[in-house]
């Protein structure tokens, strides 16, 4: 790998780290003023809907992770990819 390219990538990564750190610092400053949290009343229907949404998101994440893993294996183990594809379909 070209050392100049590697240094450029390291510079970009460092700049991103500093940007994230600054964003977290600003958020922490803003959160210090909020020493209490207001409890918001929830109706049963709203709670059940929210719970269902959270369950759906978790299920979607599991399926997405399986597909991503499947696609990654296509590159790392191409010899067995057809067998996996038949089983997945």
PyMOL commands that set and color helices and strands:
alter all, ss='L'
color gray80, all
select helices_A, chain A and resi 3-32+44-76+78-88
alter helices_A, ss='H'
color red, helices_A
deselect
rebuild
show_as cartoon
